[in-house]
Amino acid sequence: MEAMFERDLEGATEVVLDLGRVHSTRHRDHPARKGSPGRLAAGAVGLGSAVSAAITNHRALGPAEAKVMALGGALLLALAVLAVAALAYHPIGGGRAVVQHDVAGPCLAVAPVAPAATRLTACRRTFMLLRRARILHVARSARPARDPMVKIVSWNLLRLTGASLDDVVRLARREQPDLLLMQEATQRMDALPARLGGFYARVPLPGRIHGLAIWSKAPRPAPRVVALPAGAMVERVAQILDLGTFSIANVHLSHGQMLNRRQLRAVARHLPHEAAVLGDYNLVGPALLSGFQDVGPREPTHRSLSVVPLRIDRCLVRGLRCHEARALPRASSDHRPIAVRLGVDDAVNNT
């Protein structure tokens, strides 16, 4: 009987209860599991079933399935972040990137946990944002580039007793301006195109032998002529030239300090937001023109009665930046020419 009891013990299984877990102390040898096409196919079917359950939300996921989906969601989210980062640094079509935020992340981040309707809405919103960003980028890429800086020289020629045609030609060849604005220009300046080529337009002041003139090395549209508030002796006009990206006004204002400021305000009403007003202001002190900045040279450009130095040849701008402003050496006129380089100020106009 003792031998029978020992045989029963050899075939028995010892069960140990430890922290709610049950395990056997008997060591059993298990044959090594080998992969097979059938086992791989079964795994793929199980994974597909878990993904289908997560997307359609037709049943609750088990602990093992939830863990697999959480790991898969984290992997997809990481791939989305990398894709958006790559798009931000290397946008489609070249140029500046427009996509700067993770717009794909919300769609993928809610995939493992959100209901199907919420996931579909997030994905649709993400797709619309990506498509809008790409369209915006293509539109910005197709936008024409701004014109480069424009060099402008303005000079009061002092009618018949001042600068000659040869003086103006020498100035233009030396400074190579894109635009040359002239005040007190007489009929003899009408020969400039024959000497320099390019575009030329002159308008005399009413009842005077001199007036305003514009020369350009490139073809330009005919400038508009705007009548200004008249003084007791001289009627004044302004030339307004449209350059495409901004406009230029060529002026020779009256000597009265209240009248010339009224004339300046009248010119500003005819200008677009991006504009400049250059010429002989005959103005002492601040111009007091709202929205405009005085960017011309700060040194005197004229001596009243050949004694008092005055800065009356000026350049006021709105929506533009001035890269350079100089008063050029005095020549045969009682005014010094001024030279400026102007361009559209994108930083100001985008605010």
Secondary structure, DSSP 4 states (H G I P E B T S, - for coil): -HHHHHHHHHT---EEEETTEEEE-S----PPP---HHHHHHHHHHHHHHHHHHHH--SPPPHHHHHHHHHHHHHHHHHHHHHHHHHHHS-TTSSS----S-SSHHHHHTTTTS-HHHHHHHHHHHHHHHHHHHHHHHHHHHSPPPP--EEEEEEE--TTTS--HHHHHHHHHHH--SEEEEEEE-GGGGGHHHHH-SEEEEEEPTT-S-EEEEEESS--PPPEEEE----SS---EEEEEE-SSSEEEEEE--S-HHHHHHHHHHHHHTS-SSEEEEEE----S----TT-EE-S--S--EEETTTEEE--EEEEEESEEEEEEEEPPP-SSSB--EEEEEEE-HHHHT-
